[in-house]
Structure formats: structure tokens, C-alpha cells
């Protein structure tokens, strides 16, 4: 293994024991989760290896069509990012290979074919969806070294060896451990390093797996020829690094002052809007913290107080910034912690024993309403607020963060069993949410079933699971603008 000068060893994981081949033609970065050319530890590592070996760098960014949730929505969002990545690589003189699978299984063999010419392969270490299985399988097949690099959050995934059951315990752990990692940051512009140029990719590879056409990347060619879910339309906002950076800048400049006090108001634009970009790796948690720190005149050189597990005061930022960082770091990385150490993050059986016991004790309680999956997907319930949240999910690929909790709580109360409710929510989330199929979104769903929570006063159906109701939400929040925007007389069609 080539020693790293830039990437902490804790973030680098050898997937196989194959050797580095110094006489290979290039170093290959297989971009799968951190789909960006800035603030990316995996790209840092690939550049570092290429520089050490004096070889060009090739960036392979592939898009599969064969997984269950592939749709126009997720494809278009990733393709937007491919446009940005291609431009960045072109400016840097780095070979970039965008590949969009035209049929299920058409991309099989591409990685191995490129790796056959490579000195070594570096990829992203993402702990969820089909990616861990895909990377493990590649490690067994490749004859050269495959390294997976963790660029997921501020805390390295391997900095802890246990799953945390409560946010307060994880927050206390973060407050003790995180300061030593905060100065280890990915480089802002890793492609500025001078590397040899690759004149062309292997011809036999390009003949079998042609590059994605510019028309497809740029949105000028329809996605109708691809075997994906065309009923899930693209969202009304762009993906990619540039859109992510603009969203981040707008949040810090305009919305952050409202965040602590008004983020639960669905009618206001006080949330960050960063979740889809974080999910697809179009923005880095380090990049987010960097911009926030500069706005707050905050530095990692500060002396942190003793760990307490409290949400406020430890970071030494404004209340709005601390409230946001708690979401960005504590809650997001709590989900990453779970997914990195267990493979059942989206399974009902993963719930704590007390939650399963209380839901089981109340599984035969009468339900005030019962809805089928199709009725829920079409937003065809009696509840105006729930229907509006589901419409937002269908139309925008996201639900306002507060209403997302209510959305899940009501499905739990309207389903024949808690197991059915969990399966319904995962399916709705994974099909329609831009940030679905992610540790953070699964944490949000299963929090409504008791994960990371504690018992509350007992109620029908829910047992001692924390309750939320549409009636209390209506009393608490000004829902007028939100309901006006997302309510409608007709139900959405079956997709």
C-alpha cells in the first residue's frame, strides 16, 4: 500500500489484497458515491497514488439502470452532476469517462476491463444501498489493488466500533472525538495537482462501453430509451456540484438566520435544501462546515468545552448555526454510524426491542383509517396535511423536514401492521425521494418507530412510541401557504 500524505489512514480501506501494478497505464478512480471533483478524500487519494507512480488519472463515473429504484428523477439528478464533473476534469486535463448503462447488465465487465490497464483502483466507501455489495464483489474480481475511501462525513466511519442507540450518547462521543479529526480536511481543488495526461482510453473498452453522449448528459436527449421508472419525473431543481454550491451559499447567506426558530414552518424557506446533494455526493460535509465557519468567523483552532452531549453551546457558534450543525453532524452521521456497522438499517427487525414489543402489543388495536399502498402513493387519504406532504414528495422529491416526521407517524397508524407501515414508508421514500436510499433518510423513517428514541405515554396503536398528530401540527404551525401550494382536489394518478 502506498502511504498517504493527505488522506487519514482511518478513511482508507483495502478491499482486496491484490498488488499495486506500477507499470499500469493509469490510476483509476471509480466514482460511485462522492460524485464531485472538490472536497473529496477519495479523489485526493487517487490523485496521490497517480502522482506517486507518475501515471495519469482516469475518473470513471457510471450510472446503473438495473437497480429497483432507477428512475428519470435519480438519473437526471446524477446526469446533472456528470456535466459538472466532465467540465472540471476537462479543465484539469484529467481523463473523465461517463458511462450510462443502456440496459440492465450492459455495464458488466467495464470496471474489470479498465482495471486491467490500471496500476490500482480507488473508489468511494459508502455504507448503504447496493454499494457495499458492489464494491465487495469488485474486490473479489479485480487483479489490482482496490481501495475504498470514506468521504462521507466529518467523523471517519471507522472512528467508532459500536452502534449508538441514542443521539445524546453519539453527540457526547462526537464532542470527545471530533476535534482531533476536524483539521483533516479534503483538498478544495485536488485536480490542480500536475499529472501526466492520458492521450486516450483503451479503444477496446470504448468500443464495447461507449461514453455517454453529450446530449444525454446535458438534458437534450430524452431518458425514454432507458429501462428505468419514467413515472417518477425529474425534480424541478438541478443536481450537480454547481447547484449544490449555490444552494449552500444561499442557505448560509439568506436562510440561516431563520433556521433555529423557523425551520419547522413549512411555509417558509428556512431549511438548507442540501439533503439531495449530500446524498449524491455533490457537496461535502467538510465544504458545508467550511462555508458556515467563515460566515460565523469560527475556527477549528478554538478550544472546545468538555463533552456534555448537549445540543447547544459546544460548537461556539450562533444558535442558528449550532442548530444546523447538529442536524448536519449529529443526526446525519448517527445514521452513517448505524449503516457502517449493521446491514439492516432499512429493516423493521432492526428496531430496539422495547419499540417492537410495544408495537406488537398494540398490533390488534382498531385503526381509525386503513389505506392501501396505492391510496397512500396517490395521496388519497382523508388527511389534508398528509396528502400535501405526499404531493410534495411526488412533485419535488422531498418533504419538509417537520412534516416528514408526521408523514411517517400517520402511515404507522393507518397500516394493518407496523411491519407493513415500515415497508410502505421505505418504498415510498426510496422511489420518490431524491435523498432516499440513504442512511439519513432511513434514520428519519425508523425514528418514527422508536429508533434513537425512548418510551412515551401509552396510546392506542402506537403504544409507547412518540405520538404526532395532524391536529396538533395544525395548531402548532401556520400551514396555510404550504397547503395552498400542495393541496388539490384531485388525487395524483397511479404511477
N, C-alpha and C positions, 0 to 999 in steps of 0.2 A: 504494500500500500504506500502510495506517495504521501508523505507527511503534508499536512495542511498548515499554511501560514495564516489563512484568512477565515476559514470555517471551523468553529469549535468541534473538536473530535466527538463530543456528545451528540452532535447533529448528523454525523456520518455513520451509516450502517452498511456493512458489507453484505450483499445479498447472496453472493456465491464466493467460492474460493478460487475461481479461475484467475489466471495471472493477467497482469497488465502486459500488453504486447507493444513494446517500444517502437517496433518497425511498422506499426499500422499506419494507415494513410491519414487518419484524423481522430480526434476525440469526439464522441457523440454525446450530446445532451438530449435525452428523451424527455421532453416537456409534457407532463401529464396533469399536474395539479397547480403548480406555481406558474401560471401562464402569463408571465411578464418578463421583461428584459431589464428591470431595475429592482433593487431591493430584494434580491433573490439569492439565498445561500446556495441553492443547487447550481445555479448558473455561475456563481462565484467559484464553486468547486470545479466545475467543468472547465472554466477558463484557466484556473490554476493548474490543473493537470495538463491541459494543452500547452501552456507556457513552459511547464517543467520538461515536457517531452519535445518541445519545439515543433508542434504539429498544429494544423488548422483545427478549428472548431466547427462542428455541424450541429445545428439545432433542428431536431425532428419534433414537430407538433402535429399529432394525429388526432382525428376525430372519428370515433366509432359510431356505427349506426345500429349495432346488434344488441345493445342493452335495452331493458324493458322500457325505460323512460325517455329514450331518444325522441326528440320532437323538434318541430320548427322553432319552438321557443328556445330550447337549450342550444340547438345548433347555431341559430342566428347569433346568440349572445357570444358563443365561443368564436364564431367566424369573425365577428367584430374585433375580437381580441387578436385574431390571427393577422388581420390587416395591420394593426399597430406593431405587432412583433416582426412582421416581414419588413416594414419600413425601418424599424430600429436596427435590424440585422443588416439591411442593405446599406444604411449609413455607416455602420461599423465595419463593413466588409466581411461580415460573417455569413457563412452559408446557412440558409434557412430553408427547410423542407416542409411545407404544409401539405398534409395528406388528409383527404376527406374520403372515408370509406364509401364507395358507391353501392355496395351490397353487403349484407351480413357475412362476415368472414373474409371479405376481399382483402383486408389488410393483413391477414395471417401470413407470417413469414417476413414481413417488411423489416421489423426490428432485427431479426436474426441476419437478414441479408446485409443490412447496413453494419451491424456489429461485426460481420465477417471481414470488413475492411478497417475496423476501428482498433485503436490502441486500448480503449476502455470505454465504458458507458456509465454515464451519471444520470440518475432520474430523481423524481420527487418522491418524498416519503409522506404519503397522505393516508391516514389510518381508517378510511371509511369507504363504503360503497364497494364496487368491484376492484378498486385499485390495488389493495393489498394482495389479493389473489393473483391479479395480472402481473404484478411486479415479482412475486414469488415464483410464478411459472416461468417468467423470462429468465430469472436467475438460474433455474434448472436447465434451461436450453442454451444459454449463451456460453461461448467458449472463451470469452474475455471477461475481465472484472466488471461487475455491475455493483455500483454504489447507489444507495438511496439517501437523499439528503433532506433533512427536516427543515422546512422554511415556513412552518405553519403559524407559529406564534412567538411571543416574546420569551416564553419559557420553553426550553427544549423538551420534546416529548419524553425523552429518557431521563429527565432530571428527577423524576419520581418513579418509584416502582410499585405504587399502590393506587387503587381507585379510591377517590374521596366520595363519601356518602352525603356530605353537607357542604354547601357553599362557604359557610363560615370557616370550616376546617381547611378547605382549599385556599381560601383567602389568607388565612393565617400562615399557611405553608408558603404561599407566594410572597408574602411580606417578609418572610425569613430568607427565602432562596433567590427571589428575583433580582435583587440589587446586583448580585455577582454576575448576572447574565446580561444586564441592560447595556453594558458597554460593548458587548459583542454584537455588532450590527452588520447586516449585509451591505455591500457597497452600493452606492446610489447608481453608478454607471459602470457596471462590470465589463461591458463590451468595449470600453475605451482602451483596454489593455491591448498592446500591439501583438498580434498573432499572424503567422503565415496565412495567406489566402488559399482557399481551395478553388482550383480552376473550375471543376465541375464534379458533380456527384457521379457515382458509378453508373454507366449507361445501362447496364442490365437491370439495375434497380429501378431506374426511371421508366424503362420500357414496361415493366410489369406493374409498377405502382406510380402512375403519373402524378406530378404535382397538381394540387388543386388549382383550378383555373381562376384567374384574377376576377372574372365576372362573378364567380360563386363567392369568393372572399368578400368582394365589395358590395354584395347585395343586389347585383344587376341580373343575376341568374336565379330563377326560382328553385326552391327546395323540393318541388313536387316530384322530381325523379328519384329522390332518395327514399328508401323504405323505412320511414320514420313516422311518428304520430303528427299528421298535418292538422288535426283538430285543435292542437294546442299551439295557438298562433304566437309569433314573436311579441315581446313586450314593447310598450311604447317608449322605451328608452334604450340607448345603445350600451353595449358592453365594451370591454377593452380597457387598456391602461389609461388612455387619454380621458375617456369618460369617467373612469374611476377617480383620476386625479382632480377633475373638475368637480365631481360630486363631493370629494373630500374637502376641497378648498371652499366650496360654497357652504358646506356644513360648518366648518370652523369659523368662517367669517360671518355668516348670517344666522345660522340656526343654533349654534352652541349656547349663546346666552339664554335661550329659551329652554334648553334641554332639561335641566334639573326640575323645573317647576311645571313645564307644559308638555313634556314629551308624551304623556298619556292622553292628550287631547287629539282625537282622530282628525278633527277638522283643521288642525294646524300642521304645518310642515316643520316639525321640531325634531324629528328623528334624523339619523345620519344618512339613511338610504344606502349604506355601504355593504350590507349583508350579501347581496348577489355578487358584488365584486370581490369580497373576501372569499366567498365560496369558490369561485372560478379562478382565484389566484391573480386577479387583475390588479389587486392592490395588496400591500403587505401591512401586517400589524405594526411592524417597525416604521414604515412610512407614515402610517396614521399617527403613531405616537410622536414622531419627529415633528410633524407639522403642528400638532397640538402643543408640544413642548415649546416650540418657537412662539406660538401665539400667547402662551402662558408665561413666557420668559422663565422657563423651567429647565433644569439640567439634571442629568443622571449623576452629576458630581455632588449633589446635595447629600446631606446626612439624613438617612431615613430614621423615623422613630421605631421603637420596638414593635414587633408584631403583636397585633391585638385581634385581628380578624374583623375589625370594624370597617364599614364601607367608606366612612368619611375621615379625612384628616391625614391618612398615611402618605398619600402622594404629595401633599403640599400644593395642590392646585386649587383653582376656584371650585365652588360647589358644583357648577355645571360640568366642568371638565372631569372632576372626580366621579360624578355620576356616570358619565360616558365611559371613562376608563374602566370602571367596574364592570360594565357590560362587555367592553372590548376584550378585557383581560380575564377577569374572574369567571364570568359566565361562559364566554366563548371557549376559553382554554380549559374550563371544567369539562365541557363536552369532549374536547380533544383528548383530555386525560382519560376519560372513560373509553373512548373508541380505540385508543392506542393500546389499552391493556385488556380489553374484552372484545369479543366479536359478536355480541348480542345487543348492541346499542339500540336497535330498532325492534326488539322483540318484547312482547308483553311479559314473558317469563323473567326478564331482567329486572323487573320492579322489586323494590325491597319487600321483604316478607310481610311486614305489617300492612303495606298497601294492598298486596294481593289477598291477604286474609280478610281485610275489611270489605273489599270489593266482592269477594266470594260470599261473605256473609249476607250481602245485600243483593246478590245477583237475581233473586226472585222477587224483589220489590217491584210493585207496579210502576210503569213508566208513564209520565204524563203524555208523552208523544213517542211514537216509533216511526222512524224513517228508514227507507231502503238506501242503499248506496247511490242509486241513480237519482233519487229525490234530493239527497244531500249534494251530490255533484252539480245538479241543476239549480241549486239554491231555491228549492221548492218546499220550504218549511213555513210554519206559522209565524216564525220569529223574524221581524223586520231587520233587527240588528244583525242576526246571524246571516241572513240572506245577503245583506250588504257586504259583510266580510267575505263571504264565499264569492260574491261577484267581483270584489277587488282581486281576490286570488285568481279567478278565471281571467280577468281582463288585464291585470298588471303584474301577475306573477308574484304577488306579495300581499300580506295583510298587515295593517297597522299593528305594531307590537303589542299593545294592550289588548286589542280586540282578538288577536291571535290566541291569547290565553282563553278568552271567553268562548271563542270558536271551538276550541278543543274540549272545554268543560261541557258544553252543551251536547256535543256528539257523544260524550261519555254517558250523559243522562238520557239520550234518545235512542240508544242502541240496545239490542236484545241482551248483550253481554259485554263486559269490559274488554274481553278479547276481541270481539267484533269491532268495538269502538276504536281500539288501538290500530287494528288492521285498516280500518276505514281512513283514519287520520293519516297514517303513513302513506297510503295510496294517494289520497288527495294531495298531500304535501309533495310527494315525490313526482307526481305527474304535472302539477300546475305551478309549484313554487320555483322561481329561478334559483333560490338558495336551498332547495330541497336536496335530499340525498347527502346530507351533511351532518356531522356530529352536533353542531349547534342547533339545527332545526329538530333533530331527534331529541335533544335535551329539552327543548321547548315543549314538544308534544308530551313526553313522558313526565315532565314536571307536573303536568295537569293530572297525572295518575299517582303522584306521590314521590317520584324520584327527586332527590335533593330536598325534600320537604319533611314535615312532621305531621303527626295526627292532629286533627282539629275536632271541634264539636261534631257529634254524630248526626247525620242527616239521612233521609231515605235515598236509596240508590248509591249515593257517594260514600256512605259510611263515614269514616273519619278523614276522607280526602278533603282538602281545602275546597270550599264552595265559591263559585262565582255565578251570578245570575244576570240575565239581560235587564231585569228590573232594577237591580242595584246599579248596574252600569249606566242605565238611562238617568237615574237620579244623580249619579256622581259626575257625569261628563256631559258636555254640550255636544250632542251628536247630530244636531241639525245639518251643518254643512256636509258632514260625511254621508248621512243618509240621503240627502238631496243628490249627492254625486253618484252613489252606488245603488240606490233603491230603484225599483222599476216594477211595473205592473205585471209584465210577462216574465215567466221563468226562463232561464237560459236553456238552450236546446241540449239534448244529449250529445256528447262529443264522441 
